[in-house]
Amino acid sequence: MEAELTLRNFPSKPDPSISPELVAVSCCRSLQFVDHPSPDDGLRRIFPFFTWECRKAVTARRGGDVLERFVEHGSLSPALQPFMGATRIEVGEGTLTPKTQTRGDLVSFPVKVHGAAVLAFQHSSGLIRDRVGEEPPITDMVMRLEQQRRPPMQGCWLVREVLDVRHAFAGDMGNAHVGG
């Protein structure tokens, strides 16, 4: 119910009056319910809220410029797939990194994604898991937003990065030590 309300209230374009929290939660919900109300509508909703660089990064440099290509390649993105169909998404409290001379303020949100039920028996690649009936995977992500400094988006919060903690902070933080 809360997710549907978030989707209904998600603005159609960025605006300086929209808080970074609302952008982060709305983007997460749009990806969680990516096919609501029609196929790929969640990707269409988030397109204007992702920076050009972020759109390029999550689509392997294939979908940053045009909405149709973003939708086509975003649905296959390893950075976005954990969100799609997730049973639950928890967005934590943001951490502010003050602006510098070259960029606006950054806010980083920890995001815990409880995978889609289908992932209990199938890998995201489609291959069947060895042990059917396991719990769906939980993926720790970081969604980083940047407040834009230049017109026409001046003052708007846009998603700058969507990072899987396992890969983004390897050897630094967020990873449990494995092995001896």
Residue, then its C-alpha position, 0 to 999 in steps of 0.5 A: m500500500e505504501a509503495e503504491l502511494t509512493l508511485r502515485n505521488f512520484p513527480s514526473k520530472p525533477d524539481p528543486s522542491i523534491s527532497p533527496e529522500l523522496v527521490a531515493v525512495s521513489c526510485c527504489r519503489s519504481l524499480q521494485f514495481v518496474d512493471h506497474p501499471s504497464p511493463d517497464d513503467g518504473l524505468r520510464r519513471i526513473f529516467p529523468f531522475f538519473t544523471w546521464e553518467c548514471r544512466k550510462a553506467v547502469t546500462a553498460r554505456r548503451g542507454g544513457d541518451v534515449l529513454e527507449r534504449f535506457v528501458e531496453h538495457g536498464s531491464l538487464s542491468p546488474a545494478l538495477q535487477p536486484f530491485m525488480g520484483a523485490t519483496r521488500i526494500e528498506v531505505g536507510e538514513g542518508t549521509l550528507t557529503p558537503k558540496t565542493q567547488t566541482r560538484g553539489d552536495l551528495v547524499s548516500f542512502p544505504v538500501k537493503v533489497h530483499g530479493a524477489a521470491v523467484l530468486a529463492f529457486q532461480h539465479s537472476s541469470g535464470l539458472i536454477r539454484d542447487r538448493v531450491g527453497e532457500e530464502p531469496p537473497i538480500t543485497d546491500m546497495v548504496m544509492r548516491l544522489e547529487q544536488q545539481r549546481r547548473p541550470p536547467m536542473q539547478g537545485c534538483w537531486l538526481v541519482r548519481e550512482v547505484l552501487d552493490v556494496r559487495h563490489a563497490f567497497a571491496g576490501d574497505m567496508g560492507n563485506a564480511h570476511v570470508g575464509g581464513 
